């Protein structure tokens, strides 16, 4: 018989319960929709309730972070970093500083078997795997236990993850304050289904007759704003697919394959849960940045407390940066202060039978006008909208 820690609709799969259990009677397993949930062995459970006490879905965290954080638009001065980053390379600047101070970076990687999980980087080579957006739930495994051990040993630690994972870490640390810990949360839309992702990879393997070894969901081959999926194989050349044609990303971008808790996230709001928040800065005032730099990618960085402000002073020489109004960042990043809205198709897409292509075509195929807008590019679309408004006046 299995004990339920919290309702499945609000469970984030953060893994705190797995880490905190003193008798190791909890395992994290994927459900029929492709999301991680805790399974409790009732026979081994000693009913200490530490799993429930540590759960960030049952015990919502409050903090003293700024209600109105300081918003920064930035892009890395190192062009190599810009190329391999999903946006402006803010994460790299933050992470490299910790390594320089003989600290470690804890973040999400995707290995050659396309498993996504949190691990610890001790050097720049290990840090390389953390670059780029994954758009899948990362398995935290025993990382909270490892982090506490490092912190107690005096090591500087940078932890980066979804807001629910940052909340999970704080709950695991049980209110203990560490000056040697810096947390970074992502402006997260939601985490995608591993079941759907595995179906997608199976179909890519079959279609191209070779095993996929690497996925980059935000290749900049066609520019920062034209989301492009790069798929790598063992021997054949890389292929590039527009995100609105890619089977996985077309469903992800339409919010159709997120975990149910993502649509009611407790931490997609202000004040943010982490010291620093990072994401894309699509809506930055274009007068603040030259066109070429914008096309390569711009990050938004929210400094949520004094510790973050102090840390930014150490890294700002690595960045081109400009302070911007918070509202400018929020306008193009709803998830700073709002949860993603569940589309009607979410109720069925992960329960229905069919291949990834069949499910995409049935529930998430983009309309023709979206393909036209993607083909011509953002600047042309903006110009045409201005012309239409002028003609109507």
Buried (B, 14 or more C-beta within 10 A) or exposed (E): EEBEBBEBEBBBBBBBBBBBBEEEBBEBEBBEBBBBBBBBBEEEBEEEEBBBBBBBBBEEBEBEBBEEBBBBBBBBBBEEBBBBBBBBBBBBBBBBBBBEEEBBBBBBBBEEEBEBBBBBBEEEEBBEBBBBBBBBBBBBBEBBBBBBEBBEEEBBBBBBBBBBBBBBBBBBBEEEEBEBBBBBBBBBBBBBBBBBBBBBBEBBEEEEEEBBBEBBBBBBEBBBBBBBBBBBBEEEEEBEBBBBBBBBBBBBBBBBBBBBBBBEBBBBBBBBBBBBBBBBBBBBEEEBBEEEBBBBBBBBBBBBBEBBBEBBEBBBEBBBBBEBEBEBBBEBBBBBBEBBEBBEBBEEBBEEEEBBEBBBEEBBBBEEEEEEBBEEBBEEBEEEEEEEEEEEE
